[in-house]
């Protein structure tokens, strides 16, 4: 694992930059902008509805074959497929 994928103490990192096998807790969700015409507020709402909430346990289970996209993530007891672009809005520690 290279240094880009390691947490720096308690500093949050983007879930989209974590490797398969990463485990942590969700710190916050910050959607920087619209995604393919979908407003940032809508992306944030969808992530929250999927269970990406502060304090939830998260584990990266699988990476897709092309550029590691999408990723399969376990949130508490649920498994969700997520694009890395959306995962970049989720900060974990």
Secondary structure by P-SEA (a helix, b strand, c coil): ccccccccccbbbbcccccccbbbbbcbbbbccccccccaaaaaaaaaaacccccbbbbbcccccccccbbbbbcccbbbbbcaaaaaacccc
